[in-house]
Amino acid sequence: MGTTIAIVVYYLAAILTMGGALYLWREASTAGVARRLKALTTRHAKAAEDHEQELQQLEAARDDDRRQWVAEFQHAREHIERLHHELNEARSGARERWRAFAEMQQVWHAGSDATEDEAKALLRNHMWVLEPEFRLIGERIEWEVNLPNALSSLYDTYQESDHSVWKEPPDPTLRIDIAAVVSMVGALGTPRTHAGDEALLLVEAKRPGIGVLNEAARDQVLRYAANLRKLAPRELMSRRIECLLIGGRIPDHMNDVVVKWDSEGEAPTIVRFLTWETLLKRAERACELSGPRRGAKPHAAEHQALAAQ
């Protein structure tokens, strides 16, 4: 009996010991699994967070690319529209020039019986025929006015000066056909003419066909320039004055260009001679540069050849 009880107690203790060991092993295994599961969950959560962040970055980059593409597309469209507008303006300008040229052909040709006023009016409305040597600055142009009125219109700083300082006072009653402020950038050079990028252009015109550009016409325009310098010494004493004489014929003994240096200043007064017929040829070449005549094939016209006229 005692032996049986001892055996029972022994096996019971063994079972309890094994059960405790199994329980401890299960607890240890469950804790390990929990730790591993927790670590795995943490890694997955971090990977998901990194993936989400990468996805957001990709979406932000895509949005930036889309915005850049839209901006570039808009810029390209605006550029195309601007070019289209400029092309239409160029075509319109070319048509207007060719229409003006048709009128010039009727008035400026060598056998024309047009009056001086008709020839000058056509020139005043189309000063582009004098480019590239003389380009108007803004709308600074006057015609058929006396010298003081021309100066007050062309120069904001002009104020009437004291005429008594001159041995020979200026004559304010003189009237000029056309006076304009022009740019000299890219114009034909003349020694000692680096007195700024603009000049005063004086145009004296005679009739097409029979109007002769002689010494009297030359002296007339030189007198205009000298009187203008006296009336506006601050504006003109150091500024180049370009005089353009236009008529039907230039005598052989007249020089193509006359340069006069005034003792009062260093800027020159330059007189150039031009026939209406030559101006008509320049106008045709300028029209060709702006665009082909309607119904005609484009004809290349060299810019240098135009400038050499």
Secondary structure, DSSP 8 states (H G I E B T S, - for coil): -HHHHHHHHHHHHHHHHHHHHHHHHHHHHHHHHHHHHHHHHHHHHHHHHHHHHHHHHHHHHHHHHHHHHHHHHHHHHHHHHHHHHHHHHHHHHHHHHHHHHHHHHHHSSTT----HHHHHHHHHHTGGGGTTT-EEEEEEEEEEEEHHHHHHHH-TT-----GGGSSS---TT-EEEEEEEEE-TT----TT--S-SEEEEEEEE--TTT-B--HHHHHHHHHHHHHHHHH-HHHHTTS-EEEEEEESB--TTS-SEEEEE-TT-SSEEEEEEEEHHHHHHHHHHHHHHH---TTS------HHHHHT-
